[in-house]
Amino acid sequence: MDGGAIRNTQVLMCSDNLTEWCIKDTVLTCDQPELYGFQYVDWQFDGKDIVFVSRTAWRDKTGNPPRQHDANYMTFHRIRNFRAFSKK
């Protein structure tokens, strides 16, 4: 599978200088990158949380999506108290 097409993982990252980045947590992931995907995430702050929606390719009543880019859902997610992840 083309590494540029992998969309099966979303992570929470932070940086003190916008040059060096550190992964703090894996927010979404799936072990079948050829089928499942999370992409085109849009997010905003909600108090101490981050809320976001993702264009998501996931199994539904008809079966698996044809590929990870063929999204069949818009999913909503919340990262509670996200600043706790940025502690070093």
C-alpha positions as CSV (number, residue, x, y, z in Angstrom):
1,M,0.0,0.0,0.0
2,D,1.2,3.5,-0.9
3,G,2.4,5.1,2.4
4,G,0.9,8.5,1.3
5,A,-2.5,6.9,1.2
6,I,-2.5,5.7,4.8
7,R,-5.3,7.5,6.7
8,N,-6.0,5.1,9.5
9,T,-4.5,7.1,12.4
10,Q,-5.1,10.5,13.9
11,V,-2.7,11.7,16.7
12,L,-2.6,14.6,19.2
13,M,0.7,16.4,18.8
14,C,2.4,19.4,20.4
15,S,5.3,21.7,19.8
16,D,7.1,24.4,21.8
17,N,8.7,25.9,18.6
18,L,6.6,24.7,15.6
19,T,9.7,23.0,14.3
20,E,10.0,20.0,16.6
21,W,6.8,18.0,17.2
22,C,6.0,15.3,19.7
23,I,3.1,12.8,19.5
24,K,1.2,12.8,22.8
25,D,-1.6,10.4,22.1
26,T,-3.2,8.3,19.4
27,V,-6.8,9.6,19.1
28,L,-8.1,7.3,16.4
29,T,-6.6,4.2,14.8
30,C,-7.5,1.0,13.0
31,D,-5.3,-1.9,12.0
32,Q,-6.7,-2.2,8.4
33,P,-5.4,0.9,6.7
34,E,-6.5,-0.3,3.2
35,L,-10.2,-0.2,4.4
36,Y,-10.6,2.2,7.2
37,G,-9.7,5.9,7.3
38,F,-10.1,9.1,9.2
39,Q,-9.5,12.2,7.1
40,Y,-10.2,15.9,6.6
41,V,-10.5,16.5,10.3
42,D,-12.0,19.9,11.4
43,W,-11.7,20.8,15.1
44,Q,-12.2,23.5,17.6
45,F,-11.6,24.2,21.3
46,D,-14.6,23.6,23.7
47,G,-13.5,24.7,27.1
48,K,-10.8,22.3,28.2
49,D,-11.6,19.9,25.4
50,I,-11.0,19.6,21.7
51,V,-14.0,18.6,19.6
52,F,-13.6,17.4,16.1
53,V,-15.4,15.8,13.2
54,S,-13.8,13.4,10.8
55,R,-14.8,12.2,7.3
56,T,-14.6,8.5,8.2
57,A,-14.6,5.2,6.1
58,W,-15.9,2.5,8.4
59,R,-17.9,-0.8,8.2
60,D,-21.6,-0.3,7.9
61,K,-24.7,-2.6,7.4
62,T,-23.6,-3.3,3.8
63,G,-20.0,-4.3,4.8
64,N,-16.6,-2.8,4.6
65,P,-16.0,0.4,2.5
66,P,-14.2,-0.3,-0.8
67,R,-11.1,1.6,0.4
68,Q,-10.0,4.1,3.2
69,H,-10.8,7.2,1.1
70,D,-14.4,6.2,0.4
71,A,-15.9,7.8,3.5
72,N,-19.4,6.8,4.5
73,Y,-19.7,8.6,7.8
74,M,-19.0,11.9,9.4
75,T,-18.0,11.1,13.0
76,F,-17.8,13.4,16.1
77,H,-15.1,13.0,18.7
78,R,-14.0,14.7,21.9
79,I,-10.5,14.8,23.5
80,R,-11.3,15.7,27.1
81,N,-8.8,17.9,29.0
82,F,-6.4,17.9,26.0
83,R,-3.9,20.1,27.8
84,A,-3.1,17.3,30.2
85,F,-1.4,15.5,27.3
86,S,1.0,18.4,26.7
87,K,2.7,18.0,30.1
88,K,6.3,16.8,29.6
